[in-house]
Structure formats: structure tokens, C-alpha cells
Amino acid sequence: MTRLLVLFVLISAVFLNGCSSTPSCDEQNSDSTCGAQVGVADPAIDDLYFVRTIFSQSELSSSGLDPLQLALDSSTPVNSAKAKILGPTTDDGIRSIASKIWLIDNAQHTIDATYYIFARDLIGHAFLGALCNAVQRGVDVRLMVDSIGSYSLNHAELKALKNCEESAGYIKNAQGELTSRKARMQIVIFNALSKVFVNVNRRSHDKMLVIDGAFPDKAVVMTGGRNISLDYYGINDDGSENEDTFKDLEILLRTGDYSPSDLSTLGQVSQAYMSVLYLNKGNKQITTLFPYFMERAKAQEALGQLKSFDLFKQHYDQMSEYIDQDYRDVDVRLAHELANLISTNVVEKRVENLNSNPSSIVALLKRSGDERSQVKHIRIVSPYLFLAQYKTPTGKIIMDEKEDLEAWLAEDPERTIEIITNSVLTSDNFFAQSMIDQDLAPRLLMTPEMVEVWQDDWDKGEFNQSFIESDEFLDAIDNPRIKIYQTGKLDSNILGGDNVYGKLHAKFVFSDSVGFVGTTNLDYRSRLYNNEMGFFFVGDELKEDLAVIFDSLKANSYLWGTPQWLEMRKSLIEVGGIKGKSTKRQRKIYTDLIRTGLKWQF
């Protein structure tokens, strides 16, 4: 097989030493997860239970199985799906968390979840409370958080969640009957800091929820930029609306047309992908000897509090209709950057590393432009977009996206590219923003001589009227084929105005023929060190939905380099504070990132 689903087959084959089926509970009566007298023995649930097991590294090593390499040797399939977008509005932010909690509350068989940031706030604790209730209903749960993005000294909240397994119910089969398999709460920390020889610079930036993945008619998949934290959902911990939040975006997917004989469906592929993440060599499973009663109580209290808020409740109460209605028909393909977790010489071997992953996001994005001559327009939304350039230690250029883009544009005079990203006003990462304003935009728009002036000094470049009012500069920023927009305007509340622009965090790309929604920021860290994931799709209606969101973001942005954009930056410096000071020091920040090599970490 050439599909990620091969992982399930090979896990079974290796661990069962060639047996044709997974041992049933009747054959494993000593297994504490079995309860043969509780429900029916169902071979399909036995098999599902087995392939969802997060085996220890010693078990994996003795089997000779390398799930990550299996995934890299496979191409993910194209699946029929139905899709809708949860966009960057405050209302959609609240709808997003209502969707997640409702889906967990209504899961019937399995839940898979992974998030880079899992905060110990109202949202995080409510999410844990819902997962605890799910396993007690008999839903088999797997959860993963990143060791850096979700750093904690002891993860008491996750240990409390693990204890919910003690009162777990029994998994139901496709007919809704209780089976003899008891549900589990399996929790892992990705590349745990406490483990020896773990490369902590390799992280899981994934954000994904899969409900009932093995059951096509029930499966739901949700991914995008939103983490589990109050910062992403447009609501404060007192239930009031929060407009000053991350402006993010997610895709919600259901199974499309399928046949019972299909080797894979959207949910099955997504669940198999999650298995690869859970079995990563540097992971650590959460175990505990203590009850953590207070943490469990806190989770239930947070869940009850969240559900009592009017802003949340009005969306939650509509979820049964929302989850079933108003989808767009699409074909989708799951893409990822799993090769980043094991790659070496990430700059010098960039091309080789990209070619080692047939399902790479970056490689597939490039291929979709190269192979489709009809592509005329590309639109990108990313909070921390970089223009990548890779060199050997001797200075020889290995790959330069500026040259690739210029070559693509030169092939057809009708081709254009539009980019929306953060400004100094809306960014939460001043290091990444310095790379955008001092590298991405000037290199794309200006001659090398102009870039040198721009990067040199405020008084020679940005504050030099003769330079910014010159015909050469004005022509550069008014490039009809390359447009770079940055969110935020002079009427921002930060500058004394009335409008709240929040912080752009959405990540999506679309062209005439194909689109992508996922977790990658397309900065150096996303390209070289993080695992990232998302879905490519083909479907005109969904593409038009993204176009509407793109135009809305563009309406709340300034074109890079224009007088209004320059005035916004000056006004922010005058206001001061951390944003103003970092804006004033932007050139120094950029220079330091280049000089120290730290640019590769952002």
C-alpha cells in the first residue's frame, strides 16, 4: 500500500506475529481493560482498540516498527469530504470552542486530540472536563500536548485527566451495543523535556481534533490555527466578549462520498496520522499514582462555567444543526511535515529533506504551482510568513524563494500574488515581524540597492522623506503583481481610535485551483523544525468562502510601504510601550537575528 493507513495494518502484523486478528477479551481475560461479561465481543472493536494503543518505546523497538518512517514512505490519499470554515471573526471564535466541546460531548466511540498550546485556563480546564466525561461514557480518548508549547513542571491537570480512566465505561460498537473493551485515557507529552536525548528543538505544532475517526458516517475532523487557550476564542473568563483576540481560522470536515469497501476515508486517515504522532520516539506517556481530586473538580467547574455563559450557550445550543448542515463538497488530502522531526543539516540538505516526504506541505504547495499552468493568482494569509533562502556554509545559494517566485511570475504576465500578514500593530512576535518588514517585503518589492538603504538606518530609509517619496520607492510598493498587506489601521484602539484589530493568526493559501488550511506559519521554524499539518482541498465553493475572508482581512489592512502604513508605524513608536519600543528597534532586532543565526528559530 502507498497510504498512511498502512500503519494500522503493519502495527497489527508486527505485534501479533502474523496472527490474522487481534486477540479478543475472551483470549485475554487477565487484561484489566477487558470485561467480557459487560458487553458483546466485537472483533472490529478489538482491532480498533489495538491500533489505537500507544505502545511503549521498548515495545516499538522490539517489534522493529518505525511508525514515523512508515508515514514518510507513504503518500496520503485523496479523500472525498464535506467542509466548512470557521473564520477569524469573534463570533466564529466562540463558535469554534462551542463546536469542540459539543463534539466531545457527543462523541460515540473515539476521540483524538493534539494541541501545541494547551493552557491551564478556563478553556483548557473545560476541555479536560469534557474529555473526562467522554471516557466515563465509554469513549476511547487519546490526547497529546507539546512539551514546550504546553510547558508544565508536573502536568497535574493531565494526571487528573488520566485518573478519569478508573471509572471509564465500555466502548460501543457500530450498532451502539456495549462491547467488552473498556475505554482508555491515553495521554502523551510530545518530545518530553524529562526524557534523555530528546531533541527539544523539534516540536509538534499540530492542532487537531478527530471524533469517531473509524466510523465514516460519524467522523468529524477539525484543524487550523486555534490552540486550547482563552486567547483564541473571543471570550473572557467572565463570559464577556473579547475582541482583542487571535484572528484565526479552522476547517471542519465530515466524510464525503464513500463505499464500505474503500481502503481509507477522511476519518481513518486522520486517525492513522494521529497514531504516528502519539508513537513518536521522544514522547512520554502520562501516568499517576495520586488522585488529583482538586484538579478534576476544577475541570468540571470550568466546564459548567463555560456552558453557563450566554455567548457560549447560544452557539452550543445550535450545534446539532450546525455540525450537520451547510458544507461544501471537496476532495481533500492530509499533508504534514513529519520529516522535520528527524531531518539533519536542515539548511544544507533542505532540498533532500523536502524530497524525503511525499506529503510535505511546502513541497505540495510548490508542486501545485509548478504543475498547474492555469494557476494565475495565489493568495496567502500567514501571521509570520518568511521568504526562505538557504545557503551552504560557503555562501552558495541552495534555494531562494524570491527567485522561484520571480520565475513563476515571469512565465505568465497575468500571474499575481497577494499576501496578508501581521503589522507591528497586530503582531505578537516582534522577532518574526522584523523578518517580515526587513526581509520579506523589501526583498520582494525593491532592488538590492533599495533593500540596503531600507535596512540600514531609520534616517536613511523609513524616516528619509526623499527616499520614501521617490518615484523608485513609490513604484516598488505599487507593484501591480505583488501585493503585501498588513493588518491594522490608524483607527486602532492602541493608537487612540475605536477599532480593535486583534492579532492575526490564521494560516491558509488558495489559488485558482487548489487551497490549503492548516497549522503552518511558513516561517523558518515551521519549515525546518516543527511538525505541521493541514488539508489541501479542491472545491470552488470552499475557495470562494476563503476569498470572502481574504477580502475582509484585506479591508482591515494597509498595503506595505504606503503613507498610511508608514504613519501607523510612526504613531505606534510615539505611543510607546512594548509594541512601540520593538518597532523602533526593529532594524536592530533584525540585524541581531541574522548575525546570531537565531532567524532559523522563528
DRENVEX-834612 format. One record per residue (C-alpha): x, y, z. Coordinates in steps of 0.25 Angstrom, whole numbers, plus 2048, in hexadecimal, padded with zeros to 3 digits. Layout:
BEGIN
XYZ/...
//
This chain:
BEGIN
800800800/80480E7FE/7FB814808/7FD819816/7F380F81A/7FD804818/802808826/7F580182C/7F87F4824/8077F3828/8057F6836/7FB7EA837/8047E182F/8117E4837/80B7E4845/8027D8842/80E7D083C/8057CD830/7F87CA836/7EC7CD82E/7E47D4838/7E67DC845/7E57D4852/7D77D5857/7D37D7866/7D07C9867/7DE7C5864/7E47D086D/7DB7CF87A/7E77D4882/7E67E187B/7E17EC884/7DB7F3878/7D27E7875/7C57E487B/7BF7D8873/7B37D787B/7AF7E687A/7AD7E686B/7AE7DF85E/7BB7DA858/7BD7E284B/7C97DF842/7C87ED83B/7C97F4849/7D47EA84D/7DC7EE841/7D97FD843/7DD7FC851/7EA7F684D/7EE800842/7EB80C84C/7F4806856/800810859/80B80585B/817808863/82480B85C/82A7FE861/81F7F685A/8217FE84D/8307FB84E/82E7EC850/8247EC844/82D7F383B/8227FC837/82480B834/817812832/81D81F82E/825819823/81981181E/81281E81D/81D825815/81E81980C/80F81A809/807824801/7FA829808/7EE8267FF/7E38307FA/7D682F801/7C88337FE/7C383D809/7BA84880D/7C0854812/7BD862819/7C586D81E/7C587382C/7CB881829/7D388C831/7C6893836/7C4894845/7B788D843/7BE88183B/7C8880847/7BD87E851/7B6874847/7C386D846/7C4869855/7B6866855/7B885C849/7C4856850/7BC85485E/7AF84F857/7B784584E/7BE83F85A/7B183F862/7AA837856/7B682E852/7B1820852/7BD817850/7CB81E850/7D282C852/7DF83084D/7E583E850/7F284584F/7F6853852/80385B853/7FE86585D/7F585F868/7F386A872/7EE867881/7E3872880/7D487187F/7D586B871/7DF861874/7D985C880/7CB85C87A/7D185386E/7D784A878/7C9849880/7C2845873/7CD83A870/7CB83487D/7BC83387C/7BF82D86E/7C7822873/7BE81F87E/7B381D873/7BB81386D/7C381B862/7D1817860/7DA824861/7E882885C/7EE83585F/7FB83B85C/801849860/80F84F85C/81984F867/81E85E864/811864860/80985E86C/81585E875/81285A884/81A85588F/811849892/80584A88A/7FB848895/7EF84B88D/7F3840883/7F683688E/7E8839894/7E2836886/7E9829886/7E2825892/7D582688B/7D9819885/7D6812892/7C7814890/7C7812881/7BB80C87A/7BB80286F/7BD805860/7B1803858/7B17FD84A/7AB80283D/79E7FD841/79E80484E/7A07F8857/7A97F8863/7B67EF860/7BF7E8869/7CA7F3867/7CC7FD871/7CF80B86D/7DC812870/7E281F872/7F081F86B/7F882C86D/80582F868/80F83B868/81683D85B/82583D85C/82483E86B/82F846871/83183C87C/836831872/84582F86F/84A832861/83D83985D/83F844852/83784E859/83885784D/82F84E845/821851849/81284D845/80B85A841/7FF85283D/7F1856841/7E784B83E/7DA844843/7D583783D/7C8832842/7C482383F/7CE822834/7CC814831/7BD81582F/7BB81D821/7AD821823/7B0827831/7BE82C82F/7C283B831/7CF84182F/7D384F833/7E0857832/7E686482F/7EE86F838/7E686F845/7ED869851/7E586685E/7E6873865/7DD87F868/7E688785F/7DF880853/7D0880855/7CB88E856/7C688D865/7CB891872/7CB88887F/7BF890884/7B788D877/7B889B871/7BD89C862/7CB89E860/7CE8A5852/7DD8A7855/7E0898852/7E7890847/7E089183A/7E1883836/7DB87982C/7D886A82C/7D2860823/7C7856827/7C684981F/7BC83E81E/7BD831816/7B8833807/7B48287FD/7BA81B801/7B780C7FF/7B980180B/7C37FB802/7CC807802/7DA805808/7DA81380F/7D181E812/7D482C817/7D2828826/7DA81B825/7E682381E/7E582E829/7E5823834/7F181C82E/7F982982D/7F682C83B/7FB81E83F/808821839/80982E841/80682684E/81081C84B/81C826849/829821850/82A82D859/81C82C85F/81982986D/80C823872/80582A87E/80382088A/800823898/7FF81D8A6/7F78298AC/7E882C8AB/7E983B8A8/7DB83D8AD/7DC84D8AD/7E184D89E/7D584489A/7CB84D8A1/7D285989B/7D085388D/7C1850890/7BF85E896/7C586588A/7BC85D880/7B0860888/7B486F888/7B786F879/7AA869876/7A287387E/7A787F876/79D88586D/7A7887862/7AB879862/79E873865/79787A859/7A1872850/7A1865857/792864857/793865848/79E85B846/79584F842/791857835/79E85E833/7A6851833/79D84A828/79A85681F/7A085F815/7AC858810/7B485A803/7B784D7FB/7C684C7F9/7D18427F7/7DC843802/7EA83E805/7F183E812/7FF844812/80984581C/81884881F/81B83B827/82983B820/82D847829/82D83E835/839836830/84083F826/84E843827/85684E821/84985581F/84E861817/85985A80F/85084E80C/84385680A/8408507FC/844842800/83B84380D/82F848805/83083D7FB/830833806/82283680A/8178337FE/80D83A807/81584780B/80C85380C/81785C806/81B8527FB/80C8517F7/80A8607F7/8158617ED/8118567E5/80385B7E3/8088687DD/8128617D4/8098567CF/7FD85F7CC/7FF8687C1/7F186E7C2/7F58747D0/7F48837CF/7F28887DD/7F88847EA/7F388A7F7/7FA887805/7F688A813/80088881D/80488F82A/81388C829/81688A81A/825889817/82B88A809/83487E80A/84387E805/84C872808/85B873806/86786A808/87286D813/87A873807/86E87C803/8698757F7/85A8767F6/8538697F6/84586E7F5/83F87C7F4/83087E7F5/83288C7EF/8388877E2/82D87C7E2/8228867E3/82888F7D9/82A8837CF/81B87F7D1/81688E7CE/81F88F7C2/8198837BB/80B88A7BA/8098997BB/7FB8977C1/8008907CD/7FF8977DB/8028947E9/7FB89B7F5/800899804/7F989D811/80189D81D/8038A482A/8078B282C/80F8B7838/8028BB83E/7FB8AD83E/8078A483F/80A89D84C/818899847/8228A4845/82D89B840/825895835/81F8A3832/82D8A8830/83089D826/8238A181E/8258B081E/8348B081C/8368A4813/82989E80C/8228AB808/82F8B3803/8358A77FC/8288A47F4/8268B37F1/8338BA7F0/8408B97E9/84C8B47F1/8518C37F2/8448C87F7/8438BC801/8518C0806/84C8CE809/83F8C980F/8478C0819/8528CA81C/84C8D4825/83F8DB828/8448E9824/84A8E3817/83D8DB813/8308DB81A/8318E9820/8388EF814/82E8F780C/8368F87FF/8378E87FF/8288E5803/8238EF7F9/82C8EC7EE/8268E67E1/82E8DA7E3/8298D77F0/81A8DA7EC/81B8D17E0/8218C67E8/8168C67F3/80B8C77E8/80F8BA7E1/8038B67D9/8068A77DA/80C8A67E9/8038AC7F4/8078AB803/7FC8AF80C/7FE8B081C/7F28B0825/7EE8BC82E/7EC8CB82B/7EE8D9831/7E08D8838/7E58CD841/7E18CE84F/7F08CC852/7F28D984B/7E78E0852/7DC8DC848/7CF8D4849/7D28C7841/7D88BA847/7E18B283D/7E58A7846/7F189E841/7F1897834/7F4888836/7EC88282A/7F4879820/7EE876813/7F2876804/7EA8757F7/7EB8777E8/7E28757DC/7E28667DE/7E68627EC/7E68667FA/7ED863808/7E9865816/7F2861821/7FB86482D/808868825/80C877826/81687581B/82187B823/82F874825/82B86D831/81E86782A/82686381E/83385D825/830859833/821857837/81784D832/80C85482C/7FF84E825/7F385281D/7EA84F812/7EB852803/7DE8537FC/7D78557EF/7CA85B7EE/7C58687E9/7BB86C7F3/7C486A7FF/7CF8727F7/7C487D7F6/7C287D805/7D087F807/7D188A7FD/7C6892805/7CE890811/7DB89580A/7D48A1805/7CE8A4813/7DC8A3819/7E28AC80D/7D78B7810/7DD8B881E/7EC8B9819/7F58C3813/7FE8C0807/80C8BE80C/8148CB80A/8098D5807/8088E280E/7FD8DD817/8058D181B/8118D981E/8098E3826/8038D782E/8118D3832/8158E1836/8098E283E/80C8D5845/81A8DA849/8148E784F/80A8DF857/8168D785D/8148CA865/81A8BD861/8148BE853/8198CC851/8278C9856/8288BC84E/8248C3841/82F8CE844/8398C3846/8348BA83A/8418BC832/84A8B983D/8418AC840/8428A8832/8518AA832/8538A283E/84B897839/85389682D/861898834/85E88D83E/857883835/84A88483E/842887832/841878830/83987683D/82E880839/
//
